[in-house]
Amino acid sequence: MTPIRLALTALTATLICFPLCTIARAELVGEVDTAFRWLGKDDRVVIEAYDDPKVHGITCYVSRARTGGIKGTVGLAEDRAEASIACRQVAESLHFSEKLPRQEDVFTERMSILFKRLHIVRVVDSRRNTLIYLTYSDKLIEGSPQNSVTAVPVARGNAIPVK
């Protein structure tokens, strides 16, 4: 298969699967310009909030670089595969909507037009009654070693329900 045909096949598969994929809806909390661009948006670092859909009362804050310029403004730029995460309990008590798997990809978001995605994974540490959140990016061909981790301890009286 030629490289062009392979790229077209991958693009077609992405466009067909796109409506079926669960995409995280981030709330933009703030941003800081890092480099001036004459045309389009400036390069910047954004801070986004993601509420855990199964653990009501936990919000994860992710900071990551966003590429500006013309490509960044129209959504064609490939953002860097680096992110930082901090998850916190933001309500007086936590409520679990259902039993949690020991490890689950909670959020994903596109970082490039085709293949790169940002992932936030929740891992349950039952022994310590703690929820651990990991962020990393992937590519179709190779993963990224860039990652960040944070942990949210859960009160001993509120055991984490695990599948």
C-alpha positions as CSV (number, residue, x, y, z in Angstrom):
1,M,0.0,0.0,0.0
2,T,1.4,3.4,-1.0
3,P,2.0,6.0,1.7
4,I,-0.7,8.3,0.2
5,R,-3.2,5.5,0.1
6,L,-2.3,4.5,3.7
7,A,-2.8,8.1,4.8
8,L,-6.2,8.3,3.0
9,T,-7.3,5.0,4.6
10,A,-6.4,6.3,8.0
11,L,-8.1,9.6,7.4
12,T,-11.3,7.8,6.3
13,A,-11.2,5.5,9.3
14,T,-10.8,8.5,11.6
15,L,-13.7,10.4,10.0
16,I,-16.0,7.4,10.2
17,C,-15.0,6.6,13.9
18,F,-15.0,10.3,15.0
19,P,-18.7,10.6,15.8
20,L,-18.5,7.2,17.7
21,C,-15.6,8.2,19.9
22,T,-16.1,9.6,23.4
23,I,-14.4,13.0,23.4
24,A,-13.6,14.8,26.6
25,R,-15.2,18.2,26.9
26,A,-12.7,20.4,28.6
27,E,-13.5,23.7,30.2
28,L,-10.9,26.4,29.5
29,V,-9.9,27.9,32.8
30,G,-7.1,30.2,31.6
31,E,-4.2,30.6,29.2
32,V,-0.9,32.3,29.0
33,D,0.8,33.5,25.7
34,T,4.2,32.1,25.3
35,A,5.2,33.3,21.8
36,F,3.9,36.1,19.5
37,R,2.7,35.1,16.0
38,W,2.1,37.7,13.3
39,L,-0.8,35.7,11.8
40,G,-3.3,33.7,13.8
41,K,-3.3,33.0,17.5
42,D,-0.1,33.2,19.6
43,D,1.5,30.1,21.0
44,R,0.2,29.6,24.5
45,V,-0.1,27.3,27.5
46,V,-3.8,26.5,28.3
47,I,-5.3,25.3,31.6
48,E,-8.3,23.1,31.2
49,A,-10.7,21.5,33.7
50,Y,-12.1,18.0,33.3
51,D,-14.7,16.7,35.7
52,D,-14.5,13.0,36.4
53,P,-17.8,11.6,35.0
54,K,-17.9,8.6,37.4
55,V,-16.5,10.3,40.5
56,H,-18.6,13.4,41.3
57,G,-16.6,15.9,43.2
58,I,-13.2,15.4,41.5
59,T,-11.9,17.8,38.8
60,C,-8.6,17.3,37.0
61,Y,-6.7,20.4,35.8
62,V,-4.4,19.9,32.8
63,S,-2.0,22.4,31.4
64,R,-0.5,21.9,28.0
65,A,1.1,23.8,25.1
66,R,-1.1,24.9,22.2
67,T,0.5,25.9,18.9
68,G,-0.7,29.2,17.4
69,G,-0.1,30.7,13.9
70,I,-2.4,30.0,11.0
71,K,-2.2,26.2,11.4
72,G,-3.0,26.4,15.1
73,T,-5.9,28.8,14.5
74,V,-7.6,26.5,12.0
75,G,-6.8,23.3,14.0
76,L,-4.2,21.8,11.7
77,A,-1.1,22.3,14.0
78,E,0.3,19.4,15.9
79,D,0.6,20.3,19.6
80,R,3.5,19.1,21.7
81,A,3.1,15.8,23.5
82,E,3.7,17.3,26.9
83,A,1.1,17.9,29.7
84,S,0.9,18.4,33.4
85,I,-2.0,17.2,35.6
86,A,-3.4,18.0,39.1
87,C,-6.6,16.4,40.3
88,R,-8.4,17.7,43.4
89,Q,-11.5,17.0,45.4
90,V,-13.7,20.0,44.7
91,A,-16.8,19.0,46.7
92,E,-17.3,18.3,50.4
93,S,-17.8,14.6,49.7
94,L,-17.2,12.3,46.8
95,H,-20.0,10.3,45.1
96,F,-19.4,7.3,42.9
97,S,-22.0,6.9,40.1
98,E,-21.0,3.3,39.6
99,K,-18.3,0.7,40.4
100,L,-15.0,1.7,38.9
101,P,-12.7,-0.5,36.9
102,R,-9.2,-0.8,38.4
103,Q,-7.9,1.2,35.4
104,E,-9.9,3.2,32.9
105,D,-9.2,5.7,30.2
106,V,-11.4,8.5,31.5
107,F,-10.8,11.3,29.0
108,T,-9.3,11.6,25.5
109,E,-8.8,14.7,23.4
110,R,-7.4,15.3,19.9
111,M,-3.9,16.9,19.8
112,S,-3.4,16.8,16.0
113,I,-5.6,16.5,13.0
114,L,-5.1,12.8,12.6
115,F,-3.3,10.6,15.1
116,K,-2.2,12.2,18.3
117,R,-4.5,12.1,21.4
118,L,-4.2,13.3,25.0
119,H,-5.3,10.6,27.5
120,I,-6.2,10.8,31.1
121,V,-6.3,7.5,32.8
122,R,-7.8,6.8,36.3
123,V,-6.2,4.0,38.3
124,V,-7.7,2.8,41.6
125,D,-5.3,2.0,44.5
126,S,-7.6,0.1,46.8
127,R,-5.0,-0.6,49.4
128,R,-4.5,3.1,50.0
129,N,-8.1,4.1,49.1
130,T,-6.7,6.6,46.5
131,L,-7.5,7.5,42.9
132,I,-4.5,8.1,40.7
133,Y,-4.7,10.0,37.5
134,L,-2.1,9.8,34.7
135,T,-1.9,11.9,31.6
136,Y,0.1,11.0,28.5
137,S,-0.2,11.3,24.7
138,D,-0.1,8.7,22.0
139,K,0.5,8.5,18.3
140,L,-0.6,5.9,15.8
141,I,3.0,4.8,15.3
142,E,4.7,5.5,18.6
143,G,3.7,6.5,22.1
144,S,5.2,9.3,24.1
145,P,7.2,8.8,27.3
146,Q,6.1,12.3,28.4
147,N,3.6,11.8,31.2
148,S,2.4,13.3,34.5
149,V,0.7,11.8,37.5
150,T,-1.4,13.0,40.4
151,A,-3.3,11.3,43.3
152,V,-6.5,12.0,45.2
153,P,-6.8,10.3,48.5
154,V,-10.4,9.3,49.4
155,A,-11.6,9.4,53.0
156,R,-11.4,6.0,54.8
157,G,-15.1,6.1,55.5
158,N,-15.8,6.3,51.8
159,A,-14.5,3.1,50.2
160,I,-13.9,3.2,46.5
161,P,-16.3,0.8,44.8
162,V,-14.3,-1.4,42.4
163,K,-15.6,-3.8,39.7
